[in-house]
Structure formats: structure tokens, C-alpha cells
């Protein structure tokens, strides 16, 4: 975990790799819970028998489940102590490059791309590369925006 005491320290880190999270296991329970929360019950995610005969030989995580894990990934990699709160502000660009099979593990590497002033704080753009253990290509690459407010 990399801690930034204030926004000036955060600004000084622009252009650097902040860190890499621990591995997160993607199990069927997590995928089923995401399906229930989002009403996305496509068979490739939730029907283990049918998916076993499908293109990946098993169920895979929803792309948006992988994307939602940017929150714990970035929270485990960095914190800004002077911020009263961090607010997810959105995304610039997202690519789902490789499927995430159930039973696999992912982790994210966070690079601080830019900082800009906003009313009440700063907006940080972070590029997060979500690595799939044992794979040549990442599962996801996303430009994530967060606002740190005082």
C-alpha cells in the first residue's frame, strides 16, 4: 500500500507506477452474486454444465465484474490521507482483452496518469492493468477517474 500524505505528494507521483494489488480469486459464487445483482444471467457466466461445452471449457466472469474489482484493487494499492473521501468519477477507456475463467486469479497494477484540480480537491486518472495469472495478455485495461475531496 502506497500512502500519499497530501495532494502535493500525489501530484509528484504522476507518471509513475504506484503498485500492484494482491491476487483476487474469481470463484463461481462471486460470479453468481454479480449475476444476481445485475440481472445478467448469460449462460457463459452462470450455467456451469453448458459453459463446460462452450468456447472456454468453463464459466467466465462478466467483463463488468472484472471492471468493478478496480475498486478493491486501487484501494489496496494506494490511499490519500488528506482526502476526506474518494469518489469514483468514471472511466475514460476500458478494454476487456482476455476472458477471466472461474477459478482463476487476477490482480491489478496501478499507474498514476494525471492529476487535475477540481472544486474541493483533485481528480486523479489512473491506468489499471488487470493481469490474469498465467496469461500472456491482461484481462482488462482501464483508465479510471477518482476524485479525492477534502
N, C-alpha and C positions, 0 to 999 in steps of 0.2 A: 504494500500500500504506500503510495507516494502522497505525502501531505503537503499542501501549499498553505502557508500561514495567511496569505492575503492575495489580493488580485495582482499586485505588482510581481509577486513570485510566479503567479500563473502566467502573466504576460512574458516573463523571462523564459518560460519553458516552451513557447510557441516554436513549432518546427521540430520538436523532439518526441521520441517515443517515451511514453510515460510508464508503461509496464504491461505485463501480461497477467491475466487472471489465472486462478486455479481452474482445473478441469471441472466441467459440469456434465454429469451423466444424463443422457436423454433416454428415459425409460418409457414404457407404454403408458404407465399411469399418468405421467406428465402430459403426454400427447393426448390421451383421452380427456384429461381435465381441460386442456386447451380447446379441444373439440367441443366439449360441453359449454365452455364459457363463450365461444364464438359461433356456435351453431354450424361449424364446418366439420361435417362428418363424412367427408370423402373417403371412400374405401381404402385408398392408398395409405391413409393415416390410422384408421381405426379397425379395419377388418383384417386381422392377422392371417386368417386362412386364405382369403383372396389375395392379399398382398404377397404371401409366400409364393404364389404363382405369377406375380407381376414382375415388372422390369427390374426391381431392386432385391427381390427374394425375401423381402420382409417389409413391414410398415416403415414409413419415414415420417419425420417431424414436419409439421406445417412450416412453410417459409416464415410466416409471421410469428410462429412460436420462437424460432431461432432469432428473429429480429427483436422480439420482446425481451430476450435474455441479454440485450445490450444494457439494460438497467442494472442487473446484478453484476455483470461483467465490469462496467465502468465504476460502479460503487465500490467494488473490491480492489480496483486499481488506483483510484485517486479520490481525494477529498480536499475541499477548500474550507479551512477552519473559520475564516472570517465571514463566510456566507451563512446567512440565517436559513436559507433554503436553496435547493437546486430544483429547477422546473424543466421538465422535458419540453423543449420548444419545437422539436420536429426533426425532419430529415431532409437532406439535400438530394442525395443519390444513394440508392440501395440496389445491390445486385445479389441474387441468390445463385451462386456459382455451382455448388455441388449439393446433392441431397444429403440429409442427415438421417442415416438409418437408426431406427430404435435399437438401443443397446450400445450406441457409440458415445464418444465424449467430445465435447467442444470446449474451446477456451478462446478468449479474445485478447488481442494486442491493441492497445490504445495509443494513438499518436495525436498530440495536440496540434491542430492545423492552424487555428487562428483565434484571436480574442478581439472583441469589439465592445465598446461601451454602449450600454442601454440604460434607460431610466432605472435607477435603483440598484445597478450592478453591472455585470458584464455578461456577454454571450460568448460561449466557447463553442468552437466547431472541433469535433474530434472524429478522426477516421478510425474506425474499429474494424479490424480484420478478424473474422471468426474462423478459427482453424478447426478442422475436423481431424481428430487424432488418426495418424497413419495415412492420410490422404495427401496427394500432391497439390491439390487445389483447395483454396479456402471454401468453406460452406457459404459464407456471406461476407460482403464488404459494404460498409455503410458509413455515410457522413452524418454524424449525429450532432444535433444542436441542443445545448443546455444553457439555461440562464441561471447564473448564480446571483442571488439577490441578498442585500444587506438589510 
